[in-house]
């Protein structure tokens, strides 16, 4: 088959199924099916070693119930739906099922790491399909993909990347996808090396970890299997929402990671002072959720000076705690963190400048994450080698001819090349049109004198232009989103002070 047409063919089938509604549900449905196929392929590879036994019990492996040629029972229609909903999913979750003799047994009792990965993954799985014939058509389409063919695998990885990009237009689901241009630039400039761990404690679809994998694999000499095994163990992720967790695990597996080290759970729930050396990483690359309101339990897990209603603030405290000595980090943060002069953000930035070396801040345009959000963001690069002496700020302007990045005109790695060129040859750049700086180095004393306001080399205010009705509506929505986020944060802070739980 032509894999480039796979997504369209899958979506055409799923749109006809009344149980599957919208992009997010289509992706969720695709990902659990894809996971089982890829996992079974990895199991078949492992079986080439003498003595290896597949962890999934016979009858429930992909090869046992999907392929027309080898399945012990080629099911379709209502029979397929009944098997998936009432048998397969329960078994793969490690739940007891009733046999022909009426006795309940746990068929999938293995506690090996591979088995636990399957059980954790399938606990988050839901079969949205209501039409068994169309579900069979979807399964048969996946059967046409041959993961033993390197070209097929490479092309399918590109197809999967395309599917993940579609998350940006999928409402709240878009918060879990970071554009490839951002992840590849970030990883390139923290430069993980073989033997170092790379972590993302809110990993979404694992974009940073996949780029770290590519970066590390490029350092491996041909035939060096030991180095490849080290890399497999070096990627660490955590995600607290089911769909991105599933998408991320499958993403890593598609890129060759045998046993993804991605934990399902809320990393903000753990007490900050309980983290030990084993919980730390050499390199951290993250786009933590921002604009989210933290729970009282999350805030209680952090020292009083860091208890913020803004989730990105708590993640920033955690990142600084979990970055190893000598390690390097890159974090995507909104303008609110740079500008904030409330007690929590002052405390965070004071710690950042006094205990870490914040050497570079890249100011990013407002539409990098559109249409999910149009909040302006920044890439903060710092390392755990000592206190900050000076910080370079650089404003990344949109390419000529771009009013906004969008689904049809997205940010690409090519656009980021101008930033890399400046990175390697840092010079001060004056914006002559506005009498401001596009790039400039500031001493730590200057930053402290500004009361830790790091909003430097920002975007100039432009003269008001007459917008079309469509542009006016888009601009209104962007401004409303910014105001709503500010109001939510202020209300949460007031509720915290008054001891009121959110929503009471």
Backbone torsions as a table, in degrees:
resi	resn	phi	psi	omega
1	UNK	NA	162.4	172.9
2	UNK	-90.2	110.3	-173.7
3	UNK	-65.0	-24.1	179.4
4	UNK	-61.6	-23.7	-179.9
5	UNK	-93.2	-2.5	-173.1
6	UNK	-59.8	-48.6	-176.6
7	UNK	-60.2	-45.1	179.9
8	UNK	-61.1	-43.4	-179.8
9	UNK	-64.8	-41.4	177.7
10	UNK	-62.8	-45.6	-178.0
11	UNK	-65.9	-37.4	178.3
12	UNK	-61.3	-40.3	178.5
13	UNK	-68.0	-45.1	-174.2
14	UNK	-70.8	-30.0	178.8
15	UNK	-62.4	-25.9	-179.8
16	UNK	-82.2	-6.4	-179.9
17	UNK	-95.3	118.0	-176.0
18	UNK	-63.8	-18.3	-178.1
19	UNK	-82.9	-12.5	-174.5
20	UNK	-112.0	114.8	-171.4
21	UNK	-123.2	109.3	171.7
22	UNK	88.5	170.2	-175.5
23	UNK	-60.2	-44.5	-175.2
24	UNK	-62.3	-43.0	180.0
25	UNK	-70.2	-36.5	176.7
26	UNK	-61.8	-43.7	178.6
27	UNK	-63.9	-42.7	179.7
28	UNK	-60.7	-41.4	179.4
29	UNK	-66.4	-43.8	-179.8
30	UNK	-62.5	-40.1	-167.6
31	UNK	-72.1	-36.0	-179.8
32	UNK	-72.7	-33.4	176.2
33	UNK	-66.4	-45.5	179.9
34	UNK	-63.1	-41.3	179.4
35	UNK	-56.6	-47.4	-177.3
36	UNK	-65.0	-36.5	178.2
37	UNK	-68.1	-47.1	-178.2
38	UNK	-65.3	-40.8	-179.4
39	UNK	-61.7	-42.2	-179.3
40	UNK	-66.9	-35.6	176.3
41	UNK	-63.3	-42.9	178.0
42	UNK	-63.6	-36.6	177.6
43	UNK	-64.7	-42.0	178.7
44	UNK	-62.4	-36.9	175.4
45	UNK	-63.6	-44.6	-178.2
46	UNK	-64.5	-30.8	-178.5
47	UNK	-67.8	-13.8	176.2
48	UNK	-66.2	-22.7	174.5
49	UNK	-81.6	135.2	-177.9
50	UNK	-58.7	133.2	172.7
51	UNK	89.6	-5.7	-178.8
52	UNK	-78.6	131.5	178.3
53	UNK	-112.9	131.4	177.9
54	UNK	-57.2	143.2	-176.5
55	UNK	-81.0	-32.6	-179.9
56	UNK	-77.0	131.5	-177.2
57	UNK	-63.3	150.4	-179.6
58	UNK	-59.4	139.6	-176.6
59	UNK	101.5	-17.5	-176.1
60	UNK	-122.6	-2.1	172.0
61	UNK	-73.3	153.0	179.2
62	UNK	-50.2	-46.0	-175.8
63	UNK	-63.5	-19.3	-176.0
64	UNK	-86.1	-24.7	-172.3
65	UNK	-130.5	-5.7	-177.3
66	UNK	-106.1	-58.2	-172.1
67	UNK	-62.2	140.3	179.9
68	UNK	-64.3	-37.3	-173.6
69	UNK	-75.8	-33.8	-170.6
70	UNK	-115.7	-12.7	-177.2
71	UNK	-63.8	136.2	177.9
72	UNK	-68.6	-26.0	175.7
73	UNK	-146.0	110.4	-179.4
74	UNK	-84.5	95.9	-173.3
75	UNK	-93.0	151.8	172.5
76	UNK	-152.6	174.7	177.6
77	UNK	59.3	-143.6	-177.5
78	UNK	-62.9	-33.4	179.3
79	UNK	-62.5	-40.0	178.6
80	UNK	-67.2	-45.5	179.5
81	UNK	-60.2	-42.8	-180.0
82	UNK	-62.9	-42.2	179.2
83	UNK	-63.7	-46.0	-177.4
84	UNK	-66.4	-50.9	-172.9
85	UNK	-73.6	-36.8	-170.7
86	UNK	-108.3	-3.4	-178.3
87	UNK	-132.7	-66.6	-173.3
88	UNK	-54.6	-55.1	-175.3
89	UNK	-62.4	-39.1	179.7
90	UNK	-65.8	-43.8	-179.9
91	UNK	-63.2	-46.9	-175.6
92	UNK	-71.2	-15.9	173.1
93	UNK	-84.7	-5.7	-177.9
94	UNK	81.3	19.4	-179.5
95	UNK	-88.6	154.2	177.6
96	UNK	-70.2	142.3	176.1
97	UNK	-129.0	151.8	-175.9
98	UNK	-87.8	126.5	178.5
99	UNK	-83.8	-179.4	-179.0
100	UNK	-61.1	-25.5	180.0
101	UNK	-86.0	3.1	178.1
102	UNK	83.4	0.2	-179.5
103	UNK	-93.3	135.1	178.5
104	UNK	-83.6	132.7	178.8
105	UNK	-138.1	151.6	171.9
106	UNK	-92.6	106.3	-177.3
107	UNK	-77.9	-29.7	-176.9
108	UNK	-107.8	82.7	-173.0
109	UNK	-102.4	-5.2	-177.7
110	UNK	-59.8	141.6	177.5
111	UNK	-115.5	20.0	177.4
112	UNK	-67.3	159.5	178.9
113	UNK	-55.2	-40.1	178.7
114	UNK	-63.9	-43.2	-179.8
115	UNK	-64.4	-41.8	179.9
116	UNK	-64.3	-34.7	176.1
117	UNK	-61.7	-46.6	179.6
118	UNK	-61.3	-46.0	-178.0
119	UNK	-63.4	-44.2	179.1
120	UNK	-61.7	-44.2	-178.9
121	UNK	-63.4	-48.3	-174.9
122	UNK	-72.4	-19.7	173.1
123	UNK	-62.2	-27.4	-177.0
124	UNK	-93.3	1.1	-170.8
125	UNK	-93.0	140.8	173.5
126	UNK	-135.6	133.1	175.8
127	UNK	-88.2	108.3	-179.1
128	UNK	-81.9	-17.6	-175.1
129	UNK	-63.3	136.3	175.3
130	UNK	-115.9	-6.3	-179.9
131	UNK	-115.4	109.6	-174.8
132	UNK	-68.1	-29.0	177.9
133	UNK	-68.6	-44.0	179.3
134	UNK	-69.5	-33.4	174.6
135	UNK	-62.6	-41.4	176.8
136	UNK	-61.2	-39.1	178.7
137	UNK	-62.8	-38.8	178.0
138	UNK	-65.1	-45.5	178.7
139	UNK	-60.3	-41.8	-180.0
140	UNK	-65.5	-34.0	176.8
141	UNK	-62.5	-43.3	179.6
142	UNK	-66.6	-26.9	177.6
143	UNK	-65.1	-21.0	-179.7
144	UNK	-77.7	-11.7	179.4
145	UNK	-89.2	125.0	-178.7
146	UNK	-105.8	103.6	-177.7
147	UNK	-78.8	-4.8	173.1
148	UNK	-83.2	-9.6	177.4
149	UNK	-94.3	117.5	-175.6
150	UNK	-59.6	-39.6	-179.8
151	UNK	-66.2	-42.1	177.6
152	UNK	-61.0	-44.2	-179.0
153	UNK	-63.2	-45.3	-179.8
154	UNK	-61.6	-44.2	-178.9
155	UNK	-67.1	-37.6	179.9
156	UNK	-67.2	-34.2	175.4
157	UNK	-58.0	-40.0	177.2
158	UNK	-65.8	-38.6	177.3
159	UNK	-62.7	-43.4	-179.7
160	UNK	-63.9	-40.4	176.6
161	UNK	-59.8	-39.3	176.8
162	UNK	-62.7	-40.9	178.1
163	UNK	-63.3	-41.6	-179.5
164	UNK	-65.6	-36.8	178.3
165	UNK	-60.3	-32.4	-179.3
166	UNK	-64.2	-15.8	176.5
167	UNK	-61.0	-30.0	-176.4
168	UNK	-59.5	-25.9	178.3
169	UNK	-100.3	11.7	-173.8
170	UNK	-104.3	49.5	176.5
171	UNK	59.0	-135.8	-177.2
172	UNK	-62.3	-22.3	179.3
173	UNK	-62.0	-24.4	-177.7
174	UNK	-62.8	-18.5	-178.4
175	UNK	-68.8	-13.2	-176.0
176	UNK	-95.7	0.7	-178.5
177	UNK	-117.2	124.5	175.8
178	UNK	-106.7	127.6	-176.9
179	UNK	-52.0	141.3	-178.5
180	UNK	-56.5	-35.1	-179.6
181	UNK	-59.6	-35.9	-179.5
182	UNK	-76.1	-46.9	-176.9
183	UNK	-64.1	-41.8	-178.1
184	UNK	-69.0	-39.6	177.3
185	UNK	-63.3	-44.4	-178.1
186	UNK	-62.3	-47.6	-178.4
187	UNK	-65.8	-41.2	179.1
188	UNK	-56.4	-36.6	-172.3
189	UNK	-96.4	-2.3	165.0
190	UNK	-102.9	-12.6	166.5
191	UNK	48.7	65.5	175.7
192	UNK	-64.1	146.2	-180.0
193	UNK	-118.0	157.5	-179.8
194	UNK	-58.7	130.8	-177.1
195	UNK	102.3	-14.1	177.3
196	UNK	-95.2	149.2	175.9
197	UNK	-91.5	145.1	178.4
198	UNK	-124.5	126.2	-173.1
199	UNK	-127.1	149.1	171.3
200	UNK	-141.1	109.9	-172.6
201	UNK	-87.5	4.5	170.9
202	UNK	-146.3	69.3	-158.0
203	UNK	-82.6	-10.0	178.7
204	UNK	53.2	-126.2	-178.1
205	UNK	-87.3	11.2	174.6
206	UNK	70.1	30.5	178.5
207	UNK	-59.7	-44.6	179.1
208	UNK	-63.3	-41.2	-176.9
209	UNK	-70.4	-36.0	176.7
210	UNK	-65.5	-41.6	177.5
211	UNK	-67.7	-34.5	175.0
212	UNK	-63.8	-40.1	177.1
213	UNK	-59.4	-47.6	178.8
214	UNK	-60.0	-43.1	-178.2
215	UNK	-63.1	-41.7	-179.1
216	UNK	-72.6	-40.6	-179.6
217	UNK	-62.1	-30.7	179.2
218	UNK	-67.0	-15.3	-179.9
219	UNK	-92.3	-4.5	-174.1
220	UNK	-86.2	131.1	175.3
221	UNK	-72.4	147.7	179.3
222	UNK	-54.5	132.0	177.4
223	UNK	82.7	1.1	-178.1
224	UNK	-85.0	83.1	-177.8
225	UNK	-69.2	-30.0	179.8
226	UNK	-63.7	-42.8	178.7
227	UNK	-63.7	-38.6	179.2
228	UNK	-64.3	-37.2	177.9
229	UNK	-66.8	-37.4	177.2
230	UNK	-63.2	-44.3	-180.0
231	UNK	-61.3	-41.4	-179.9
232	UNK	-54.5	-35.4	-176.8
233	UNK	-89.7	-5.2	-169.5
234	UNK	-91.3	-8.8	-175.3
235	UNK	-98.4	125.0	-173.7
236	UNK	-125.4	126.3	179.1
237	UNK	-135.1	159.4	172.3
238	UNK	-147.8	139.3	-179.6
239	UNK	-147.1	140.3	-171.4
240	UNK	-109.7	2.0	175.6
241	UNK	-116.5	139.7	-169.6
242	UNK	-59.2	-51.0	-173.0
243	UNK	-63.9	-50.0	178.2
244	UNK	-62.9	-33.1	174.9
245	UNK	-57.8	-48.0	-179.5
246	UNK	-65.2	-42.6	178.8
247	UNK	-63.0	-40.6	-177.7
248	UNK	-68.7	-45.2	178.2
249	UNK	-58.5	-46.6	-178.8
250	UNK	-65.9	-37.2	178.0
251	UNK	-58.6	-46.2	179.1
252	UNK	-65.9	-40.2	178.9
253	UNK	-63.3	-41.2	178.5
254	UNK	-61.8	-29.2	-179.8
255	UNK	-92.0	12.7	170.1
256	UNK	100.0	2.9	178.5
257	UNK	-79.8	116.0	-173.7
258	UNK	-65.0	-44.1	-175.3
259	UNK	-136.5	85.6	-177.0
260	UNK	-56.1	129.9	178.1
261	UNK	-91.8	67.5	-180.0
262	UNK	-118.5	119.4	-177.5
263	UNK	-93.7	137.7	174.2
264	UNK	-90.2	121.6	178.8
265	UNK	156.1	168.6	-177.2
266	UNK	-90.9	108.3	-178.1
267	UNK	-70.1	-16.1	177.3
268	UNK	-78.8	-12.1	-176.5
269	UNK	-76.5	-18.6	-176.7
270	UNK	-84.9	140.9	-179.3
271	UNK	-61.0	127.7	-173.1
272	UNK	-57.9	-40.1	-175.6
273	UNK	-77.9	-0.9	-179.9
274	UNK	-90.0	-9.1	-178.8
275	UNK	-69.9	136.1	179.9
276	UNK	-115.2	179.8	-177.1
277	UNK	-56.8	-37.0	-179.1
278	UNK	-65.9	-18.2	-179.9
279	UNK	-91.7	-0.3	-174.6
280	UNK	-98.2	166.9	-177.4
281	UNK	-135.8	155.2	177.9
282	UNK	-73.9	-37.8	179.7
283	UNK	-131.3	136.8	176.6
284	UNK	-127.6	128.5	176.5
285	UNK	-130.6	120.7	-172.4
286	UNK	-147.2	147.7	166.2
287	UNK	-122.2	78.3	-174.1
288	UNK	-65.3	150.6	177.3
289	UNK	-61.8	136.5	176.6
290	UNK	-131.1	158.9	-173.2
291	UNK	83.7	-4.3	178.4
292	UNK	-88.2	149.9	-179.7
293	UNK	-97.2	122.5	-178.7
294	UNK	-75.3	156.6	177.7
295	UNK	-83.4	164.1	176.9
296	UNK	-62.0	-36.4	179.2
297	UNK	-65.3	-40.4	176.3
298	UNK	-59.7	-48.5	-176.8
299	UNK	-65.2	-36.8	-178.9
300	UNK	-66.1	-20.7	-179.8
301	UNK	-79.4	-2.7	-175.9
302	UNK	-118.5	151.2	176.1
303	UNK	-56.1	151.7	-173.5
304	UNK	-54.3	-36.9	-175.8
305	UNK	-68.1	-17.4	-177.7
306	UNK	-109.9	5.4	-175.3
307	UNK	-75.5	101.0	-175.1
308	UNK	-119.4	148.1	173.9
309	UNK	-74.9	-13.4	-178.3
310	UNK	-91.5	121.7	-176.0
311	UNK	-60.5	-36.7	-178.6
312	UNK	-62.3	-32.0	179.6
313	UNK	-66.3	-44.2	178.6
314	UNK	-64.3	-39.9	178.1
315	UNK	-63.3	-36.6	179.4
316	UNK	-63.9	-39.4	176.6
317	UNK	-63.6	-39.8	-179.8
318	UNK	-68.3	-41.5	179.9
319	UNK	-59.6	-45.0	179.5
320	UNK	-64.1	-33.6	179.6
321	UNK	-71.6	-33.3	-170.8
322	UNK	-102.7	7.8	176.4
323	UNK	-89.8	121.3	-177.5
324	UNK	-64.1	157.2	174.1
325	UNK	-57.3	130.6	-177.8
326	UNK	84.1	-5.4	-176.9
327	UNK	-78.4	166.8	-179.7
328	UNK	-126.7	147.5	-177.9
329	UNK	-138.0	152.6	169.6
330	UNK	-135.9	132.3	-175.4
331	UNK	-134.6	134.2	174.0
332	UNK	-88.6	121.2	-178.6
333	UNK	-135.1	148.1	179.8
334	UNK	-76.3	166.4	179.5
335	UNK	-56.9	-30.0	-178.1
336	UNK	-57.0	-33.1	178.4
337	UNK	-69.6	-43.7	-179.5
338	UNK	-63.8	-43.1	-173.4
339	UNK	-82.5	-26.9	-168.9
340	UNK	-55.5	131.8	178.0
341	UNK	-121.9	20.1	173.0
342	UNK	-76.2	169.0	-172.8
343	UNK	-60.1	-41.9	-177.1
344	UNK	-65.2	-48.0	-177.1
345	UNK	-69.6	-33.1	174.0
346	UNK	-62.6	-43.5	-180.0
347	UNK	-63.4	-41.7	179.6
348	UNK	-64.5	-44.5	-178.0
349	UNK	-72.6	-31.9	175.1
350	UNK	-63.6	-43.7	177.3
351	UNK	-63.9	-42.7	-178.9
352	UNK	-59.6	-45.7	-176.3
353	UNK	-78.4	-30.7	-176.0
354	UNK	-86.7	-26.6	-176.0
355	UNK	-113.0	-13.2	-177.8
356	UNK	-132.2	162.3	179.3
357	UNK	-101.4	93.9	174.6
358	UNK	-79.8	95.8	-171.4
359	UNK	-95.2	-22.3	-176.1
360	UNK	-148.5	137.5	172.1
361	UNK	-126.9	120.5	176.8
362	UNK	-102.4	115.5	177.8
363	UNK	-80.2	128.0	-174.6
364	UNK	-109.8	147.5	179.4
365	UNK	-63.4	163.0	-172.2
366	UNK	-70.7	-20.3	-171.2
367	UNK	-105.2	14.7	-179.0
368	UNK	-58.6	-37.8	-177.6
369	UNK	-104.2	14.3	177.7
370	UNK	-66.0	149.1	3.8
371	UNK	-90.3	2.6	179.9
372	UNK	-59.5	-48.6	178.1
373	UNK	-150.8	150.5	176.8
374	UNK	-116.3	21.9	175.4
375	UNK	-70.5	135.8	178.2
376	UNK	-68.9	138.1	-176.9
377	UNK	-125.6	172.8	-176.7
378	UNK	-145.8	149.3	173.3
379	UNK	-103.1	116.2	178.1
380	UNK	-101.1	119.9	178.0
381	UNK	-107.7	123.9	177.7
382	UNK	-147.1	162.5	178.3
383	UNK	-135.5	162.1	-177.2
384	UNK	-100.8	65.4	-177.9
385	UNK	-122.9	4.1	-176.8
386	UNK	138.7	-179.3	-175.4
387	UNK	-75.5	160.1	178.7
388	UNK	-72.5	133.7	173.3
389	UNK	-105.6	-39.0	177.6
390	UNK	-154.9	155.5	-178.7
391	UNK	-133.7	130.1	174.2
392	UNK	-90.0	135.5	174.1
393	UNK	-115.9	137.1	179.6
394	UNK	-137.1	131.3	178.8
395	UNK	-97.9	117.7	178.0
396	UNK	-89.0	108.9	179.9
397	UNK	-86.5	147.8	177.3
398	UNK	-62.1	146.2	179.4
399	UNK	-60.3	157.1	179.1
400	UNK	-58.1	133.6	179.6
401	UNK	93.4	-5.1	179.6
402	UNK	-103.3	115.3	168.9
403	UNK	-79.3	-38.9	179.1
404	UNK	-148.9	150.7	165.4
405	UNK	-76.2	149.0	-177.0
406	UNK	-153.6	-178.7	179.3
407	UNK	-62.5	-36.2	-180.0
408	UNK	-87.4	-20.7	177.3
409	UNK	-131.1	70.2	-174.5
410	UNK	-79.2	164.5	170.2
411	UNK	-67.0	133.1	-179.1
412	UNK	-123.3	160.9	176.0
413	UNK	-56.3	-31.0	178.6
414	UNK	-60.7	-39.1	179.7
415	UNK	-63.2	-31.3	-175.8
416	UNK	-79.8	-7.2	-178.3
417	UNK	-61.3	-33.6	-179.8
418	UNK	-64.8	-32.8	177.8
419	UNK	-70.1	-41.5	178.6
420	UNK	-63.1	-38.6	178.6
421	UNK	-62.7	-43.0	177.9
422	UNK	-66.7	-40.6	-178.0
423	UNK	-54.4	-42.9	-176.4
424	UNK	-79.4	-11.8	-178.8
425	UNK	-145.0	73.3	-169.9
426	UNK	-70.9	120.3	177.8
427	UNK	-136.3	153.3	175.3
428	UNK	-74.3	134.8	-178.6
429	UNK	-125.9	123.9	178.3
430	UNK	-96.6	136.5	173.3
431	UNK	-91.3	99.2	-172.5
432	UNK	-67.4	-26.2	-178.4
433	UNK	-70.2	-29.0	-174.7
434	UNK	-120.1	0.3	-179.3
435	UNK	57.8	39.5	175.7
436	UNK	-125.9	-179.6	179.2
437	UNK	-106.4	136.3	171.4
438	UNK	-90.4	-28.4	176.2
439	UNK	-148.6	134.6	-179.3
440	UNK	-162.7	149.2	177.4
441	UNK	-101.6	132.4	179.5
442	UNK	-120.7	140.3	176.8
443	UNK	-74.7	159.4	179.6
444	UNK	-64.5	-30.8	178.0
445	UNK	-63.1	-39.9	178.4
446	UNK	-65.4	-37.3	179.9
447	UNK	-69.1	-39.3	178.1
448	UNK	-66.4	-40.2	179.1
449	UNK	-61.4	-27.0	177.9
450	UNK	-83.3	12.2	-177.3
451	UNK	59.7	39.2	176.6
452	UNK	63.6	21.8	172.1
453	UNK	-80.1	112.3	-174.4
454	UNK	-100.4	16.1	-178.7
455	UNK	-81.4	74.7	-178.1
456	UNK	-116.7	154.0	-176.8
457	UNK	55.0	41.3	-179.4
458	UNK	-81.7	-175.7	-177.1
459	UNK	-82.9	131.9	-177.5
460	UNK	-69.2	151.8	174.7
461	UNK	-75.9	127.8	-178.3
462	UNK	-101.8	159.2	178.1
463	UNK	-64.5	144.8	-178.7
464	UNK	-63.3	134.1	178.2
465	UNK	-114.8	155.0	178.1
466	UNK	-79.4	121.0	-176.2
467	UNK	-101.7	155.4	173.2
468	UNK	-70.9	164.7	177.3
469	UNK	-55.6	-41.1	-179.8
470	UNK	-64.4	-43.7	179.4
471	UNK	-67.2	-35.8	178.5
472	UNK	-62.9	-44.1	179.2
473	UNK	-64.1	-43.4	179.6
474	UNK	-62.7	-42.8	-179.8
475	UNK	-65.1	-38.2	178.5
476	UNK	-63.1	-42.7	-179.4
477	UNK	-64.3	-39.3	178.3
478	UNK	-62.3	-45.9	-178.6
479	UNK	-67.3	-38.6	178.3
480	UNK	-63.9	-39.3	178.4
481	UNK	-62.0	-43.5	-179.8
482	UNK	-63.8	-45.0	-178.6
483	UNK	-65.4	-43.2	179.4
484	UNK	-60.0	-41.8	-179.9
485	UNK	-63.4	-40.8	178.5
486	UNK	-64.6	-43.5	-179.4
487	UNK	-64.0	-44.9	179.7
488	UNK	-59.1	-42.6	-179.3
489	UNK	-65.1	-42.1	-179.8
490	UNK	-66.0	-43.4	179.3
491	UNK	-62.5	-41.0	179.5
492	UNK	-63.3	-38.4	179.0
493	UNK	-66.9	-40.3	177.9
494	UNK	-63.9	-44.2	178.6
495	UNK	-61.2	-38.9	179.1
496	UNK	-63.5	-44.4	-179.0
497	UNK	-62.6	-38.7	-177.1
498	UNK	-85.5	-4.5	-180.0
499	UNK	74.4	28.8	-179.6
500	UNK	-102.9	129.6	175.1
501	UNK	-70.6	143.6	179.5
502	UNK	-56.6	134.6	176.2
503	UNK	92.8	-8.7	-179.8
504	UNK	-72.5	NA	NA
